[in-house]
Amino acid sequence: MKILLSVLLIAIFTNAIAQKKQVCITVDDLPTVPYALQSKDHDLEITQKLIDTFTKNSIPAIGYVNERKLYPNGKLNQSKVELLELWLENGLEFGNHTYSHLNYHKVTFQEFTEDIIKGEKVTKKLAKKYNTKVKYFRHPYLRSGLDKEHTDSLKKFLAENNYTEAPVTIDNEDYLFAKAYSMAYKNQDSELMKRIGENYIDYMEEKLIFYENMSTNLFGRNIAQTLLVHASLLNAHYMDELVEMFQKHQYEFVSQETVLTDTAYQEEVTKFGDWGISWLDRWALSKGKRGDFFKGDPVTPEFILEMNK
Ligand SMILES: [Zn+2]
């Protein structure tokens, strides 16, 4: 009887683990997005707070770097490099996000690919020091090609240079909240900061549910999701809450490598446009979904849009 009960409990426990949903947290525009608040202390606060939340919760987050930000006055700034070292010291990894955050749809193929190579100089050296590699690429503005030929030529270039593309499934406007939050911070308006932060978490929860539903409607299951956020003060201050929100929805946090093992990411994109949308949207469009399939996408609150004007 005791054995039977143990077997039953193990079965229930295993099932609970198997049903855990997965998300990879990807942080773009490293080392930081400071808006109007440029200072060494501010950079460190953003970096340290993000890292604290990730390490405390054993989250294998990845940061996508724009190396141009390491040269604020045209020469390599050591304290900016140290911010990146903090990520690596804590076991987190980097991806390439181009040197200067170029839009692939607006520059020549040569300009874009040169910017990718220029953007790996410091990070590759640092990664080597910490026995890790820079293996992933995130398209700035999620612009990955205007048509099939344009997309394929970039894919080929990335593969030849040992990069794997890192699609985003939970796309959102965190940067609009973040800019508003930084303005409120600058004005020392703690009430407004709180209002923005709380609205941000609610909005991100709505986005999560929206993309979960889209995934279920498209694949018949909730795929391993990839969240895009930026290295802003808002995310530094609210990463704990964001993590709790995902935990409330039964998520476990996985690495960039693990998330890409979900077969959904092999789904072919056959519809193209000048857009920077979620890959779930791209897969849906490619499978012929139109109109109503995309309805209900949560919108950014009016007061946040007003503050961004
Ligand atoms: Zn970016």
Residues whose N, C-alpha, C, O or C-beta is under 5 A from the ligand:
A	BS01	ZN	D28 D29 P140 Y141
